[in-house]
Amino acid sequence: MAKAATRIKSNAALHPVPQSRDEVNDAIAKVGIAQRERARIQADMNDEMAKTKQRFEEEAKPFNEQIEALSKGVQTWCEANRATLTKDGKVKFANFPAGEVKWRMRPPKVTLRAVDTVLETLKRLGLSRFIRTKEEPNKEAMLAEPQALEGLAGVKFEQGEDFVIVPFETELEEVA
C-alpha cells in the first residue's frame, strides 16, 4: 500500500516583494506617495484638534474667570480669619459644609543667579561641600579610541544598521 504524499503548508507572503529593479523603483515611489498622504492626514487632524481645543477653551473661559475670582475672594477671607480657622495655628485646614481650605508649605528650593560667581565664592570660602563633582565615563572619548579599551569588562561597542527608504521629493518655494 502506497503512502499518501506529505503536504507542506506555508503562510502566504505578508507583503508584496518586487521582482525587478523597476518594481522596486515603483514601490519606492508608492512609499513616497503614501508618506505624503499620511502627512496630509496628520496635518488635517492637527488642524481639527486645534479648532476643537480652542472651541472648548473659549467655552470654559467664563468658568475659569469665575473660579479665579471666587478663589481669590475665599483666600482673602480665609487669610483675614486664619487664626480662628486654624485654631491659632494648631491645624492647617478649615472645614466648611461645601469643602475645605488648606495651608500647605512647599518644600524649600534654592535659586541661583550667576552660577560661576557662586562657585568661585564657595571655593574661596572653603565651602566645597556645596559643590558637586560628577564623575562619569566619557563615551565620546571611548568612541574615538576603541582599540585602547578592547577587552575591558563592562565596555561594549555596538553599531547597528537601519534600512531606510527615502523617496525623492521637492518643496515648493515660499512667496513672501
C-alpha positions as CSV (number, residue, x, y, z in Angstrom):
1,M,0.0,0.0,0.0
2,A,1.4,3.3,-1.0
3,K,1.8,6.2,1.5
4,A,-0.1,9.4,0.9
5,A,2.2,12.3,-0.1
6,T,3.0,14.6,2.7
7,R,1.7,18.1,2.2
8,I,3.8,21.1,3.3
9,K,1.9,24.2,4.2
10,S,3.4,27.6,4.4
11,N,2.0,31.0,5.2
12,A,1.4,33.4,2.3
13,A,3.8,36.3,2.0
14,L,2.7,39.1,4.3
15,H,3.9,41.8,1.9
16,P,4.5,42.1,-1.8
17,V,8.1,41.5,-2.9
18,P,9.2,43.3,-6.0
19,Q,10.7,41.1,-8.7
20,S,12.8,43.6,-10.6
21,R,14.6,46.9,-10.3
22,D,11.6,48.7,-12.0
23,E,9.2,47.2,-9.5
24,V,11.5,48.4,-6.6
25,N,11.5,51.9,-8.1
26,D,7.7,51.8,-8.3
27,A,7.4,50.6,-4.7
28,I,9.7,53.4,-3.5
29,A,7.5,55.9,-5.4
30,K,4.4,54.5,-3.8
31,V,6.1,54.7,-0.3
32,G,6.7,58.5,-1.0
33,I,3.0,59.0,-2.1
34,A,1.8,57.2,1.0
35,Q,4.1,59.2,3.3
36,R,2.9,62.5,1.8
37,E,-0.7,61.4,2.1
38,R,-0.2,60.4,5.7
39,A,1.4,63.8,6.4
40,R,-1.7,65.5,4.9
41,I,-4.0,63.5,7.0
42,Q,-1.9,64.2,10.1
43,A,-1.9,67.9,9.3
44,D,-5.7,67.8,8.9
45,M,-6.0,66.0,12.2
46,N,-3.9,68.6,14.0
47,D,-5.9,71.4,12.4
48,E,-9.2,69.8,13.6
49,M,-7.7,69.2,17.1
50,A,-6.6,72.8,17.4
51,K,-10.0,74.1,16.4
52,T,-11.7,71.7,18.9
53,K,-9.4,72.7,21.7
54,Q,-9.8,76.4,21.0
55,R,-13.6,76.0,20.9
56,F,-13.7,74.2,24.3
57,E,-11.2,76.6,25.8
58,E,-13.4,79.5,24.8
59,E,-16.4,77.7,26.2
60,A,-14.6,77.2,29.5
61,K,-13.1,80.7,29.8
62,P,-16.0,82.3,31.7
63,F,-15.8,79.4,34.2
64,N,-12.0,79.8,34.6
65,E,-12.5,83.5,35.3
66,Q,-15.3,82.7,37.8
67,I,-13.2,80.1,39.6
68,E,-10.2,82.5,39.8
69,A,-12.3,85.4,41.2
70,L,-14.1,83.2,43.7
71,S,-10.9,81.5,44.8
72,K,-9.2,84.9,45.4
73,G,-12.2,86.0,47.4
74,V,-12.2,82.9,49.5
75,Q,-8.4,83.1,50.1
76,T,-8.7,86.8,51.1
77,W,-11.4,86.0,53.7
78,C,-9.6,82.9,55.0
79,E,-6.3,84.8,55.4
80,A,-8.2,87.5,57.3
81,N,-9.7,84.8,59.6
82,R,-6.8,82.4,59.6
83,A,-6.2,82.5,63.4
84,T,-9.8,81.5,64.1
85,L,-10.0,78.9,61.3
86,T,-6.7,77.2,62.2
87,K,-7.3,77.4,66.0
88,D,-4.4,79.8,66.4
89,G,-2.1,77.7,64.1
90,K,-2.9,74.3,65.7
91,V,-4.2,72.9,62.4
92,K,-3.5,73.8,58.8
93,F,-7.0,73.4,57.4
94,A,-10.6,74.5,57.9
95,N,-13.7,72.6,57.1
96,F,-16.8,74.1,55.6
97,P,-20.1,72.3,54.7
98,A,-19.2,72.6,50.9
99,G,-15.5,71.7,51.3
100,E,-12.3,72.6,53.0
101,V,-9.4,75.0,52.7
102,K,-5.7,74.1,53.4
103,W,-2.5,75.9,54.0
104,R,0.5,73.8,52.8
105,M,4.2,74.7,53.0
106,R,6.0,74.0,49.8
107,P,9.4,72.2,50.0
108,P,12.3,74.7,50.2
109,K,14.2,75.3,47.0
110,V,17.5,77.1,46.0
111,T,17.6,79.6,43.2
112,L,21.0,80.6,41.8
113,R,22.0,83.6,39.7
114,A,25.4,84.0,38.3
115,V,26.4,80.4,39.0
116,D,30.0,80.9,38.1
117,T,30.3,83.7,40.7
118,V,28.6,81.5,43.3
119,L,31.0,78.6,42.5
120,E,34.1,80.9,42.9
121,T,32.8,82.3,46.2
122,L,32.1,78.8,47.6
123,K,35.7,77.7,46.6
124,R,37.2,80.9,48.1
125,L,35.4,80.4,51.4
126,G,36.3,76.7,51.6
127,L,32.7,75.5,51.2
128,S,33.5,72.8,48.7
129,R,30.9,70.5,50.3
130,F,28.3,72.6,48.5
131,I,30.0,71.9,45.1
132,R,29.0,68.8,43.2
133,T,31.6,66.9,41.2
134,K,30.1,64.4,38.8
135,E,32.3,61.6,37.5
136,E,31.1,59.5,34.6
137,P,32.7,57.7,31.7
138,N,33.4,59.9,28.6
139,K,31.7,57.9,25.9
140,E,32.8,60.3,23.1
141,A,36.5,59.7,24.1
142,M,35.8,55.9,24.2
143,L,34.4,56.0,20.7
144,A,37.4,58.0,19.5
145,E,39.8,55.3,20.8
146,P,38.0,51.9,20.9
147,Q,41.3,49.9,20.5
148,A,42.5,51.3,23.9
149,L,39.5,49.7,25.6
150,E,39.5,46.4,23.7
151,G,38.6,43.5,26.1
152,L,37.8,45.8,29.0
153,A,35.0,44.3,31.1
154,G,31.7,46.2,31.0
155,V,32.5,48.2,27.9
156,K,30.9,47.0,24.7
157,F,31.0,48.8,21.3
158,E,27.9,48.3,19.2
159,Q,26.8,49.5,15.8
160,G,23.5,48.8,14.1
161,E,22.3,49.2,10.6
162,D,18.9,50.6,9.5
163,F,17.3,50.2,6.2
164,V,15.9,53.5,5.0
165,I,13.7,54.3,2.0
166,V,13.9,58.0,1.0
167,P,11.5,58.8,-1.8
168,F,12.6,61.8,-3.8
169,E,10.5,64.9,-3.3
170,T,10.9,68.7,-3.6
171,E,9.5,71.5,-1.6
172,L,7.5,74.4,-3.1
173,E,9.2,77.8,-2.7
174,E,7.5,80.2,-0.3
175,V,6.4,83.5,-1.7
176,A,6.8,86.4,0.7
